[in-house]
Amino acid sequence: MNFNFKNKNVLITGTSQGIGYQLAKDFIDDGARVIGVSRKKTIIKGDYYHIVEDLFKLNSVKNIITKLKNKKLWPIDILVHNAGGTLDITDPFCSQKDWKKVFRINFEVIVELDSFISKSMIKRKKGRIVYVSSISAMENHGPVTYCSAKAALAAYTRSFGGILAPHGIVASCVLPGAVIAPNNYWDKKIKSDPKHVKKYLTERQRIGRFGNTKEISNFIKFLSSEYASFNTGSIIPIDGGQGRGYFGQ
């Protein structure tokens, strides 16, 4: 399938590594101008602009929008919400401060960015928004805080996607399973606890292996394209059979 994102401004959060980094490279290869956001400066060859911003800060979203407009990288045609994670907060009885941190990066920032960018899309009657959630949104795979935040994101996609649909905007959500990338959780686990990894792949992954970032990126590009015009509020697992539920939405 040939994707052509020429003359499209694509904003991706969390581009310093993993899925976000792969997405930035792949969108550039398909002709897009990519704007990446992360706390760490990222250098990618091609039509790439990076905004260094700590999304945990309450003024971060306003700063991003200001920088986009000042650098004439506005309007945004495609928005991919990729930033997120467990933050290594695994205690179900953690503090309210920790709960807020998890929800800040996995949900609150997304709503804030949408409030600016989706309004611009509505005016132009076109746009694509893709939310990178997790299979943990639908099943008990991960800490309570993380599962809860990702479940909220899936529900938000389904509801908000319906609000945007009459305006020609398609909002979709992907639910990746266990994906390996340089220096991520599973990459480190392979080196520190190979027996655990083998057991996990045997018992939890019906495909028998981890996913890779390219497999996730390809699907997100499809959802960002004109081919996905009927995907209103879709919630789609990409998990190699890790999930056990019958429905992805």
N, C-alpha and C positions, 0 to 999 in steps of 0.2 A: 504494500500500500504506500503510495507516494504522498507524503505530507508536504505541504507548501505553506510555510509561515512567513513568507516574505512580507516585509513592511508591518509586521506585527510586533507590538511591544509586549513582552512576556515578563511578568514579575513573579519570582520564585523566592520563597523564604527558606532559610536553612540550606544554603548552597555550599557550605564549607566542606561537606563530605557526603558520602552515601548516596541516597536516592536524589537529593537536591543537586549535588554536584553532577551526577550523571544526566539529570534532566537539563541542566544548563547547557552542557555540551551538546546534547542531542537536539535541543531546540535551535541552537546556533547552526548546527549542521543542516537543519531544514529551513534555514533562511531567516530565522527570527532575530530580533534584537532583544537580548536577555538582560534583565536587571536582577541581580542576586542580592539577598539580604542575609547577613549573619553577623555574629560578633567578631569573627575572625576574617581578615582580609583574604579574599579568594581571587586568584588570577587564572583566567581561562582564556585561551586563544579565540579570537574572533570578535564578533560584535557583542561585547560583554561589558557591562558596567556594574560596579559593586558598591553597595551602600553598607557601611559598617554601622550596625545599630544593635543595641542590646534590647531585645524585645520584652525583657522583664521590666524595663523602665516604663512608667506610666505615660510618658510623653513620646515614646518611641514611634508610634504610628503617625502622629502628626509630623514628626521629624522626617519620616520616610516620604510622606506625601509632599512636604515642602521641597525636599531634595529632588524628587521626581519632576516637579514642576519647574524648579530652578534650572535643572539640566535639560529641560525640554524633552523629557522622556514620558510625556503625558499626551494622550490618555493611555491607559493600560487596556490591552485587548484580551489578554489571557492572564489569569491570576491563579497560581498554584500555591496553596497553603501546605507547605511541607514541614515547617518547623514543628518540633514536638519531642516527646520522650518521657521516660519514667522519672528522670532526674535522680535515679537511684533511691527514690523514696518508696520503700516497700512495706513499711509498718502500717497496718490498717488503722492503728490508733495514733497515727502521727498528729502533729499539731495543726491547728487551723491555718497557721502560716504556711506549712508545707502543702496542705490542700490547695490553698490559694495559688501557690507557685505552680503546681501541676496544672491547675485549671487556667492559669494565666497563659502559659505557653501552648497548651493544647486546645484552648477554646476561646478565651477572652480576646486575645490578640486577633484572632480570625474574625470575630464579630466586629471589632473596631476597624480593621482594614476593609471589610466588606461595606461598612457604613459609608466609607468614602468612595471606594472604587466601583461598587455596584450602582451607585447613583449616577455616576458618569456613564456606565454602560447602558443604563435605562434611558438616558437622554439620547444616546446614539442608536438604541434599539438593537444592540448586538453585544456579544461578549461570551467568554467561557470562564468558569470558575471550577477548579478541581481541588477537593479537600483530600489530603492524605491522612486517613484515620488508621485503623488497625483492626485485624481480626479480633482483637481484644474488645472491640466495641460490641460484638455480638456474643462472645463467649468468654469464659473465665480463663483468659490467658494473660497473666500479668498481675501487678499490684492493684489493689482496690481503687486507689486514687486514679491510676492510669486508665483502667477499664471504664471507670465512671466518666472521666473526661472525654474519652474517645466515643463512648456511647452517646454522650450529649452532642458531640460533633455529628454523628450519624443522624440523630433525630433532627438536628438543625438543618442538615443538608436536605432531608426529605421535606421539611416544612418550608424553609426559605427558598428552596428550588422551585416550589410551586408559586411563590410570590413573584419570582423573577421570570418564570416561563412566558407569561403573556407579553413580555417586553423583548422577546427574542434572545434571552440569555439562558444558557444551559449550565446548570450547576450539578456536578456529580461528585461522588465520594468513592474512593478506592480503599479497600481494607487489606493491606499487605499482611502476609504471614511472616515467618522467619526468613529474613533476607541477610545475606552476608555481604560485607563491604570492608575495605581496609580500615582497621582500627575500631570497628564497631563491636558490639557486645559479643556476637557469635565468632567473629574473627579472633578476639582475645580468648574466648572460651575454648576454641579448638586447640590453642597452645597451652592453656592452663589446665584443662580438664577434658581431654579427648574421650574418655570413657562416657562422661555425661553427654557429650555431643552425639556419640554413636547411639546411645540409648534413646536420646531425644529423636533423632532422625528415624530410628527403627520403630518407635512406639507412637510418635506424634505426627510425623510427616509421611503421608501416604505416597507421595512422590519419591520419598527416600533421599531427599537432598534439600539444601537451602535454595531459596530463590536468589536471583542476582538483580542488581540495580537496573540492568538493561531491560529485563523482563517487566519491571514495574514502569520504567520510563516509556516503553513502547505503548503501553496501555493508556498512560496519562496523555501522551501525545494524541492518541485516537480520541479521547474524551475532549481534548482541546481543539479538535478539528471540526470541519464542517460535516464530517461523516457522522458525528454524534448528535445530530440535530433533534433526535427524538429521545434523548437520555435525561429528560427532566427529572431532577431529584433522585437519580439512580444511585444505589449503594451496591458496590460490586466487590466481592472478595477476590483477592489474587493471592492465594495462600498455599498452593501446592497440595491441597487436601488436608491442611492442618485443622481447619474447622470441622465441626461435626454437625452443625445445624443444617436444616433443609433449605432455609431461605437466607438470602443475603440482605433482605430489606423487610 
